[in-house]
Amino acid sequence: MNEQQLNEILGTISEPVKNKFELSSRLKIAEIQRMTRIFHINEEQKNKHKMLAIKYLATMKVVYSNN
């Protein structure tokens, strides 16, 4: 059993054997930048949906309180 397998069994975080995201070519760099943009867009959409949900909840409470 090697060190990486032992760390996996014990649930500890170990250093990766090889870096998955090598920056050896322009195409790979562009792909990483694209993934980063997707994560940022996803985070912004989550924040937007949370704000809309809060707004709709507040509107619903006002409508119910007036009736």
C-alpha positions in Angstrom: 0.0 0.0 0.0 1.5 3.3 -1.0 1.1 6.7 0.8 -1.6 8.0 -1.5 -3.8 4.9 -1.0 -3.3 5.1 2.8 -4.2 8.8 2.8 -7.3 8.0 0.8 -8.4 5.3 3.2 -7.9 7.6 6.2 -9.7 10.5 4.5 -6.7 12.8 4.6 -5.9 15.2 1.7 -2.7 14.4 -0.1 -0.9 16.2 -2.8 -1.8 15.1 -6.3 0.6 12.8 -8.1 0.5 14.9 -11.2 -1.0 18.4 -11.8 -4.2 17.8 -13.8 -4.2 21.3 -15.3 -0.9 21.7 -17.1 -0.4 25.0 -18.8 1.8 23.7 -21.6 -0.2 25.0 -24.5 -2.4 28.0 -25.4 -5.4 25.7 -25.9 -5.1 24.3 -22.4 -4.8 27.8 -20.9 -7.9 28.9 -22.9 -9.9 25.9 -21.6 -9.0 26.7 -17.9 -10.1 30.3 -18.5 -13.4 29.1 -20.0 -14.0 26.9 -16.9 -13.2 29.8 -14.6 -15.7 32.0 -16.4 -18.4 29.3 -16.1 -17.8 29.1 -12.4 -18.1 32.9 -12.0 -21.3 33.0 -14.1 -22.8 30.1 -12.0 -22.0 32.0 -8.8 -23.5 35.2 -10.1 -26.7 33.3 -11.1 -27.0 31.8 -7.7 -26.8 35.2 -6.1 -29.4 36.6 -8.5 -31.8 33.7 -7.8 -31.4 34.1 -4.0 -32.2 37.8 -4.3 -35.3 37.1 -6.5 -36.4 34.5 -4.0 -36.1 37.0 -1.1 -38.0 39.6 -3.1 -40.8 37.3 -4.0 -41.1 36.0 -0.4 -41.3 39.6 0.9 -44.0 40.4 -1.7 -46.0 37.3 -0.8 -45.8 38.2 2.9 -47.1 41.8 2.2 -50.0 40.4 0.1 -51.0 37.9 2.8 -50.7 40.5 5.5 -53.1 42.8 3.7 -55.8 40.1 3.3 
